[in-house]
Amino acid sequence: MLYLCTIKLCTFIYTYGTEATRAGIITMLKDQKYIDVKKNRVFATDKGKILIEAIGDKILASPEMTAKWEQRLAEIGQGQVSAAAFMEQTKKLSTKIIEDAVETANSWDFSGYDTESIQRKRKGASSTSVGSCKLCDGKVADKGSFYGCSNYTKTKCSFTISKKILGKTISQKSVKKLLKEGKTDTIKGFKKGEKTFDARLELKEGKTQFLFDN
């Protein structure tokens, strides 16, 4: 499995990269912990294997798609094709890929991989519990860009609290109070459009919503 994953990852690199960009792609994949390079040999990390499994044989990983894009870019350079039309097609493809990922996410099984350590290594992430999940009674931890239930990998529990709401970062202290008492103290500085406002956060049926004192 490791050998096949490494081959697929290397194929991905050389399919999508020109000679001028391959070094940058490899550096990016290494910095993001998708690969590990030892003695000039490339190994897929668990994070890289998860990416490979998630992409699967979708069109994004297709060499044929890369060939079509290269042809289309050449035609744009020669003035034969509209760049705006190409970008519009790319946007539609991106939307389709995201929609497909959402539909198939519940069937993903990454039980053979060390997903917990991957979560902990994310910037700002912590394994320290900030309270109990309101859906399954599991532990809620700081996942980096959000607070989420640690039972997700086992039971697919979907309980999350955004770390940033309307431009305001929600501290661990506030989340602890929210999970324990059902509401936070007043948080100042939420911003919607040109307006700013102060409000508490409260939990209703596992969802976060605003609570205004007046």
C-alpha positions in Angstrom: 0.0 0.0 0.0 2.8 2.4 0.9 4.6 1.7 -2.4 1.4 2.3 -4.4 0.7 5.5 -2.5 4.2 6.8 -3.2 4.0 5.9 -6.9 0.6 7.7 -7.2 1.8 10.8 -5.3 5.0 11.0 -7.5 2.8 10.6 -10.6 0.6 13.4 -9.3 3.7 15.7 -8.9 5.1 15.0 -12.4 1.7 15.1 -14.1 0.8 18.5 -12.7 4.2 20.1 -12.7 6.4 21.4 -15.4 10.2 21.2 -14.9 10.1 24.8 -13.7 7.4 24.1 -11.1 8.1 20.5 -9.9 10.6 21.6 -7.3 8.2 24.1 -5.8 5.4 21.5 -5.8 7.6 19.0 -4.0 8.7 21.6 -1.4 5.0 22.6 -0.8 4.0 19.0 -0.4 6.9 18.4 2.1 6.1 21.6 4.0 2.5 20.6 4.3 3.5 17.1 5.5 2.0 15.3 2.6 5.3 13.7 1.8 8.6 12.9 3.5 11.9 12.8 1.6 14.6 10.5 3.0 17.9 10.0 1.1 16.3 11.3 -2.1 13.4 8.9 -1.8 9.8 10.2 -1.5 7.4 8.6 0.9 3.8 9.4 1.3 2.8 10.3 4.9 -0.5 9.3 6.4 -1.8 12.8 5.6 -0.7 12.3 1.9 -2.4 8.8 1.8 -5.6 10.4 3.1 -5.5 13.0 0.3 -4.9 10.2 -2.3 -7.8 8.2 -0.9 -10.1 11.2 -1.0 -9.2 12.2 -4.5 -9.3 8.6 -5.8 -9.8 8.3 -9.5 -11.7 11.6 -9.8 -11.2 13.8 -12.8 -8.8 16.0 -10.8 -6.2 13.2 -10.7 -6.6 12.4 -14.4 -3.6 12.8 -16.7 -6.1 13.4 -19.5 -7.5 16.4 -17.8 -3.9 17.8 -17.4 -3.3 17.3 -21.1 -6.6 19.1 -22.0 -5.7 22.0 -19.7 -2.2 22.3 -21.2 -3.8 22.3 -24.7 -6.3 24.9 -23.7 -3.6 27.2 -22.1 -1.6 26.9 -25.3 -4.7 28.0 -27.3 -5.2 30.9 -25.0 -1.6 32.0 -25.5 -2.2 31.9 -29.3 -5.4 33.9 -29.0 -7.6 31.0 -30.2 -9.6 30.6 -27.0 -11.0 33.0 -24.5 -9.3 33.1 -21.1 -12.5 34.2 -19.4 -14.4 31.2 -20.8 -11.6 28.8 -19.6 -11.8 30.3 -16.1 -15.5 29.9 -16.1 -15.2 26.2 -17.0 -12.6 25.9 -14.2 -14.9 27.4 -11.7 -17.7 25.0 -12.7 -15.3 22.0 -12.4 -14.2 23.2 -8.9 -17.8 23.4 -7.8 -18.5 19.9 -9.1 -15.4 18.5 -7.3 -16.5 20.1 -4.0 -20.1 18.8 -4.4 -18.8 15.3 -5.1 -16.5 15.4 -2.1 -19.4 16.4 0.2 -21.6 13.6 -1.2 -18.9 10.9 -0.7 -17.4 12.2 2.6 -19.6 10.0 4.8 -18.3 6.9 3.0 -14.6 7.7 3.6 -12.9 5.3 5.9 -9.5 6.5 7.2 -9.5 4.2 10.2 -6.1 2.8 9.2 -4.4 6.2 9.4 -3.2 8.3 12.3 -5.8 11.1 11.9 -5.6 12.3 15.5 -1.9 13.3 15.2 -2.6 15.0 11.9 -5.3 17.1 13.6 -3.0 18.0 16.5 -0.2 19.1 14.1 -2.4 21.6 12.4 -1.5 25.2 13.2 -3.1 26.3 16.5 -4.7 22.8 17.0 -4.6 21.3 20.5 -5.7 17.9 21.9 -6.8 19.6 25.1 -10.5 19.3 25.8 -12.5 22.5 26.0 -15.7 20.8 27.0 -18.3 18.1 26.2 -19.9 17.6 22.9 -23.6 18.5 22.9 -24.5 15.8 20.4 -22.7 12.7 21.6 -21.0 13.7 24.9 -17.5 13.3 23.4 -14.7 15.7 24.0 -14.5 19.0 22.1 -11.0 20.1 21.2 -9.3 23.0 19.3 -8.8 21.7 15.8 -7.0 24.8 14.5 -9.6 26.7 12.5 -12.6 25.4 14.5 -13.6 23.5 17.7 -14.8 20.0 16.9 -15.8 16.7 18.5 -13.0 14.2 18.9 -15.4 11.4 18.1 -15.6 12.5 14.4 -13.2 9.8 13.3 -15.1 7.1 15.1 -18.7 8.1 14.9 -18.7 10.9 12.3 -20.1 13.3 14.9 -20.6 16.6 13.2 -20.6 18.9 16.2 -18.4 22.0 15.5 -18.0 25.6 16.7 -16.4 28.0 14.3 -13.3 29.7 15.7 -14.0 32.9 13.8 -17.5 34.3 13.6 -18.2 37.5 11.7 -14.6 38.6 11.9 -14.3 37.8 15.7 -12.1 35.1 17.0 -13.8 33.0 19.6 -11.4 32.2 22.5 -11.1 28.9 24.3 -12.4 30.6 27.4 -15.6 31.6 25.7 -16.1 28.1 24.2 -15.6 26.5 27.6 -18.3 28.7 29.0 -20.6 28.1 26.0 -20.3 24.3 26.4 -20.7 24.4 30.2 -23.4 27.0 30.6 -25.0 27.2 27.2 -24.0 30.8 26.6 -21.0 33.0 26.6 -20.4 36.4 28.2 -21.0 39.4 25.9 -18.4 39.4 23.0 -17.7 42.7 21.5 -16.8 43.5 17.9 -18.8 41.3 15.6 -18.9 42.8 12.2 -21.5 42.4 9.5 -21.0 44.6 6.5 -20.2 48.1 7.7 -21.9 47.5 11.1 -20.4 46.2 14.3 -22.3 44.8 17.2 -21.9 43.1 20.6 -23.7 39.8 21.5 -23.4 36.6 23.4 -23.3 33.2 21.8 -25.6 30.5 22.8 -26.2 26.9 21.9 -29.6 25.7 20.6 -29.9 22.1 19.5 -26.2 21.9 18.9 -26.1 25.0 16.8 -24.4 28.3 17.7 -26.5 31.5 17.5 -26.5 35.1 18.7 -28.1 36.2 21.9 -28.8 39.9 22.4 -29.3 41.2 26.0 -31.8 43.8 25.0 
